[in-house]
Every structure is written in structure tokens, then in C-alpha cells.
Amino acid sequence: MRADRVEMSWDAAASNWLVRIETGEEVIRRRSKAPKNAEESSLRALAQKILQDEGYEADASQISIRH
């Protein structure tokens, strides 16, 4: 299944990364313990791994990363 939108953002309150996967009205949230200063390429790879684990796919260019 293809995700409509994928966003990865730093959650300062929880001190971890939050991956938000949107497909239609469904939203899935997963957390990652990657360091805050992780490189963007590492974060994209991590987001894609989480997508695969959840049964979704998306191009790396579709993944939005907010620091």
C-alpha cells in the first residue's frame, strides 16, 4: 500500500523522532530513538524502514523531515 504523506519530526517533549504516516484518513504514528542530530539521509532510511515494517511504501523524496 502507498502512503499519501510521511512526516518525520523531532518531539522535544519525548526526546525522540516521531514518524507520522498518512493514508487517507488513517494516521499511524511510530517513534524512533535516533539521535536528534542524525543526518537527513539516515532519517530518510529509518522512515522507509518503518514504512516497510507497517506494510507501506513511499519514495524517499516524499518523506518530509522537520527538525
Backbone as a ProteinNet text record, in pm:
[ID]
protein_1_A
[PRIMARY]
MRADRVEMSWDAAASNWLVRIETGEEVIRRRSKAPKNAEESSLRALAQKILQDEGYEADASQISIRH
[TERTIARY]
85.1	0	90.6	46	124.3	75.5	167.6	135.1	112.7	11.7	-14.3	87.6	124.9	216.5	295.5	423.8	509	587.1	578.5	647	725.6	847	931.3	967.2	940.5	967.9	1024.4	1103	1162.4	1059.4	1034.2	942.2	1026.8	1037	1122.5	1073.7	943.6	888.6	929	932	965.6	1111.8	1182	1322.8	1343.8	1257.8	1276.4	1208.1	1231.9	1172.8	1035	941.8	806.9	785.7	750.2	719	567.7	512.4	367	335.1	257.8	223.1	74.3	41.6	-98.1	-137.7	-250.9	-311	-460.6	-508.8	-649.3	-672.6	-770	-799.4	-723.1	-656.4	-581.7	-445.5	-409.1	-278.4	-213	-90.2	-12.7	107.1	133.9	248.5	342.4	469.9	572.3	687.6	753.2	864.9	996.3	1102.9	1236.3	1333.4	1429.6	1527.8	1653.8	1645.5	1761.3	1801.2	1929.2	1972.7	1916.9	1899	1841.6	1926.2	2057.5	2146.1	2177.2	2094.6	2116	2110.5	2188.2	2190.2	2056.8	2022.8	1894.6	1883.7	1991.5	1986.5	1956.4	2011.2	1983.9	1838.6	1785	1645.3	1551.3	1583.3	1500.2	1502.2	1620.8	1632.6	1553.5	1560.3	1486.1	1335.6	1291	1147.8	1102.1	1183.8	1147.1	1140.2	1229.8	1226.5	1098.6	1060.1	936	816.2	817.8	710.1	698.3	811.3	810.2	757.1	799.5	752.8	601.8	544.3	399.6	323.9	397.5	333.6	306.2	375.4	357	482.8	468.8	584.3	570.9	684.6	689	828.5	838.8	969.2	1036.6	1169.4	1243.5	1216	1189.8	1162.4	1028	939.4	808	813.1	924.3	936.5	978.5	894.6	921	987.8	1100	1171	1175.3	1122.3	1121.9	1205.7	1297.1	1385.8	1329.8
-116.3	0	123.9	227.7	350.1	454.4	514.9	620.8	751	828	957.5	1061.3	1053.8	1152.6	1088.2	1121.4	1071.8	1191	1210.1	1321.9	1270	1317.4	1280.7	1410.2	1415.9	1539.3	1506.3	1599	1582.3	1619.7	1530.6	1555.1	1589.6	1719.2	1765.1	1714.1	1702.6	1657.1	1512.5	1428.3	1287.6	1257.7	1356.4	1341.5	1225.3	1216.5	1117.8	1164.8	1092.5	1126	1060.9	1133.5	1083.8	1070.9	951.9	928.4	920.9	1004.9	1013.5	969.6	863	806	830.6	900.4	928.3	852.8	785.2	717.8	743.2	833.4	871.9	937.2	887.8	942.6	871	761.8	685.4	750.6	761.4	815.8	718.3	680.7	590.2	668.7	658.5	726.7	622.7	636.9	549	635.9	593.8	669.9	598.8	678.7	625.1	691.3	616.3	669	719	749	804.7	936.6	969.5	1094.8	1216.9	1324.1	1446.7	1499.4	1484.3	1538.4	1437.3	1335.5	1235.3	1301.6	1248.8	1302.5	1276.2	1366.3	1355.3	1223.8	1178.4	1052.4	934.7	937.8	832.2	834.8	955.4	968.7	919.6	951.1	903.2	751.1	691.8	545.5	483.5	545.7	497.3	505.8	617.4	633.4	528.5	500.4	398.2	260	232	102.8	90.3	197.5	197.1	178.5	244.3	227.4	81.7	19.8	-120.6	-210.1	-184.6	-263.9	-255.2	-139.9	-119	-162.6	-206.6	-254.1	-144	-32.1	79.8	101.5	181.6	221.3	368.9	433	573.2	602.3	696	738.3	821.4	814.9	893.1	1041.6	1084.8	1226.7	1270.4	1177.7	1209.5	1224.4	1191.1	1197.3	1336.8	1400.7	1535.4	1524.7	1596.3	1593	1733.2	1743.6	1871.5	1855.6	1947.5	1941.4	2023.9
0	0	0	-62.8	-74.6	25.2	97.2	193	116.5	158.2	95.9	141.1	266.4	323	436.9	444.1	552.3	606.9	736.9	800.1	919.7	931.6	1045	1115.7	1246	1319.4	1457.7	1510.2	1642.5	1747.5	1841	1951.4	2074.4	2103.5	2213.5	2348.7	2366	2493.9	2524.4	2421.1	2439.3	2405.5	2351.4	2310.7	2213.9	2112.9	2007.6	1879	1771.6	1642.5	1631.1	1574	1550.9	1400.7	1355.9	1214.9	1204	1118.9	1101	958.2	944.9	814.7	791.8	682.1	649.7	523.3	531.6	417.3	426.2	340.6	350.8	485.7	560.3	692.5	804	770.6	870.1	896.1	1021.7	1061	1157.6	1125.3	1210.1	1261.5	1389.9	1449.9	1509.5	1476.8	1532.1	1580.4	1684.8	1742.4	1715.7	1711.9	1689.9	1786	1833.1	1927.9	1858.5	1729.3	1657.7	1723.5	1722.3	1785.4	1713.2	1787.2	1730.8	1615.5	1623.6	1521.2	1410.6	1391.9	1287.1	1149.5	1057.7	921.8	852.5	760.4	690.8	614.7	553.8	478.6	571.9	692.5	790.7	834.7	853.6	894.6	784.8	660.4	548.4	540.6	557.2	554.8	669.6	785.7	901.9	877.2	821.3	791.2	690.7	589.6	491.9	555.6	648.4	719.5	801.3	868.4	946.6	853.7	738.6	640.7	597.2	565.5	524.2	634.5	757.8	871.3	887	850.9	862.9	737.1	633.5	511.1	409.6	420.9	328.6	248	143.2	64.3	28.7	8.9	-31.8	-83	-174.9	-224.3	-116.6	-110.8	-11.8	-28.7	-152.3	-177.6	-119	-88.4	-31.4	120.2	180.7	325.6	367.8	445.2	494.7	632.2	649.2	777.3	836.1	957.8	1031.2	1156.1	1174.8	1293.8	1406.1
[MASK]
+++++++++++++++++++++++++++++++++++++++++++++++++++++++++++++++++++

